Amino acid sequence: MNRLPRHAAVAVFLAFAFAYFISTLLRAVMATLSPSLSSEFGLQARDLGLLAGGYFIGFAITQLPLGAWLDRYGPTKVVLAFLTMAVAGCAAFAMSSGFVSLLGSRVLIGMGVSACLMAPLTGYRRWFDAGTQMRATSWMLMTGSLGMLASTLPMQWLIPHVGWRVPFWGLAAMVVLSMVVIAKVAPKWMVPAPSSAKGGFPVRAPRRKGCCQVTAQYGVIRISGMSWSWASSTMVPWWPFKRCGLGHGLRK
């Protein structure tokens, strides 16, 4: 496993982080687009909900084969192939003329960006040392949060000036730019020759236990806790905080 020098590691991280930034922006942008789509196509709340969920439908479709493809072909080839679908999805969304085409475009976008996080994390385990991997993973999640923020006020400011279609052409161009940068800076992925035991099954080293396992579990707990803290903030009216006075003033 060849570790990258610092300047190359920074370039690789920025390239993949830029693609992940776009993916999370596309994930959350439906909340900002809802008024424009409702007025133009006469969509109801159930239609808008399905459009938002179309992203996750496409995202989920690719998850089972994604891991095998990452190991076989490497993160660069996989993410470039997937981002091609994202470009097509953004262009199709910008040209949509009805609910069906909007939904199909959202599904295609979800499929296209579904490798934007797991592909770089797969590469980081070879390209970065252990400490850098932890920092890079945290920074990737932070970049995703910035993408969600970019889908709110910046997009809301932009839509009245240029409409909702032009930003998607711009997003398609940004995805193409990220593909060019990734193809230029990402290292080649060397697939190791698998060693096999009887029956042709690959031989794997036994998993280590102890501090490594505890650290991994602690990281999962931290990420899960962060996600639940965001989700629970929208569920305050449903929790019985009023009994102890903790939710006083939160319903205003």
N, C-alpha and C positions, 0 to 999 in steps of 0.2 A: 504494500500500500504506500504510494508516494504522496507524502504530505506536500502541500503547496507552499511556496514562500509567501511572505506576508502580502506583498503587492498583488500577487496573483490571486490569493485568497480573498482579498478585498474586492477585486474586480468580479470574481465569480459570485460572491455574496450579493453585490449590488445588482448584478444582472438578474439573478433569480428572485431577489427581493422586489425588483421592479415589476416582474411578471406577477408575483403574488399580490402586490399592491393593486394591480389592475383587476385581478380576480376577485378580491374582496370588495372592491368598488362596484363591480358588476353584480356581486351578490346582494348588496344592500341598496342598490340604486332604485329598486322598484318603489320603495316608500316615497321617494321624491318625485318619481314619474307618475304616481297614481292620479293626481288631479288632472294632469295633461291628457293622460290616456282615457280617463273617464269622460272628459268633455269631448274628445275627438271621436271615440269609438262607442260611447255610451255604455261603458263597462260598469258592472255592479261589483259589490264588495267580494262576492264569491269568485268573480272572474279575476279580480286583482290578486286575491289570495292564491288562486291557481297559477297565475303568472309568476308570482314570487316563488311558489313551490316548484315550478317547472325547472328552475335552476337546480334544485336539489334532486329532482328526478333524474336529470342528466348526470349529475354528480354521482349519484348512487349507482347508476348503470355500469360505470367503468371501474368501480372499486375492487370487485373480485379479480378481474384479470390484471389490474394495474400493478400489483405487487410482483407478479410473475414477469410482466413485461419490463419492469424496472431492473430486475435482476438479470434478465436475459439480454436486453438491449442497452441498458444504461439510462441514466436520467436525462441526458441531453437529447438523444434521439426520441425518447418517449415524450418529453415535454414539448419538443418542437412539433411532433406529429399532432399532439393534442391541441396545441395553440393554433394550429391551422384551422381546426374546427371552431375555435373561439373567434377567429377573424371572420369566418363565414357566418357564424351566429350573429356577431355584431352588425355585419353588413346586412344580413337578412332582417334583423330587428329594425334597422334604420329604414328599410324599404317596406316594412309590413303595412298591410292594408286592412287587417282585421284581427279578430281575437285568435283564430287558428294559427295564422302566420306568426303572431306575437308569441304564442305558446311554444310553437315548434322552434323558434329562434332562441327562446329562453332555455329549452332543453339542450339545444346544441351548444349554447354558451356554457351551461353547466358541465357538459361532457368535455368541452375544450379546456376548461381551467381546472379540471379535477386533479391534475398532476402537479399543479403549481406549488404545492407545499411538500408533498411526499417525494417528488423528484429531487429537489435540492437536499432534503434531509437524507435521502439515500446517498447522494454524492458526498455530503459533508462527512459521513462516517469513514470515507476513504481519504478525502482531501484535507481534512482538518484534524488536528490533535484533539484529545478528549476535552480539554478546557475550552478550546475554540468552538467545538461542537455545541457545548452548552450555551455559550454566549450567542452563537449564530442562531440557534433555535429560538432563544428569547427575542432576539432582534427581528426574526422573521414574524413572530406573533405580533410584535409591536408594529411592524410594517403593515400587517393585515389590518390592525386597528386604525392606522392612518388612512388606509384605503376606504374603510367604512366611513370615517369622518369626511373624506373627500366626496363621498356620495351624498352628503347632506347640504350644508350651506353653499359650498362652491357650485354644486350642480343646480341648486335652487336659484342661485344668482344667474347662472348661465342660461337656463331654459327660457326665461322671458325675452332674452336678447336674440337667441339663435334658434329657438325651438328645441324639441327633444330629440329630433333625428340627427342633427349635426353632431352632438356630443358622442353618439354611437359611431359615427364615421371617424371621429377623432380617437375613440377608444380602439377601434379596429387598427388605426394607424399606429397607436401606441403598442398594441400587441405585436404588430409586425416589427416594430423597432426593438422590442424586447427579444423577439426571436433572433434577429440579426446579432444582437449583442451576446446572447447566450451561445449561439453557434460560433462566435468568434473567440470568446474567452473561456468557455467550459473545456476542461481537459477531456481527452479521449477516455472512453470507458473500456478497460481491458477485462474481459470475462474470464475468470479463472477456470481452468479445466477441472471439472467435477471428479472427485475420487469416489468410487463406488464400492459397495460391499456386495455380498451375495444378493442376487435378485435385482441388482441394478439400482438400489436405492443409495442416495448420497450419504456419505459418512459425515456426521456433524460432531463437532467437539461438544463435550458436556457443558451445560450452562453453569456459570459460576454463581455461587450464592454468597451471601454475606453483605458486605458494604455496598457492592455494586447493585445488588437486587434492592436493597433498602433505598439507595439513592434514586433508582429508577421509579420505585413506587412513590417516593416522596415527590418526584417531579410530576407524576401523573396526578397526585392529590392536589398539588398546587395549581396545575392547569385546570383541573375539574372544579376546584373551588373558585377560581377566578371566573369561569364560565357561569357557575351557579350564582355568583354574586351579581353578575350583570343581569341574568334572567330574573332573579328574585326581586330586583328593583322594580320590575314591571308588575309584580304580583302582590304588592303591598296591600291593596284593598281587599285581597282575598285571605289575608292572614289575620288571626285573632289577636293583633297587637293592641287593639283598643282596650282590652281587659287590663293590661298592665300599664297603659299610658305611653308605650314606646312609639306608637304610630300617631301621636297627636300632631295634627297639622299637616300630615302627609297627604290627606285626601283633598286638600284645598287646591 
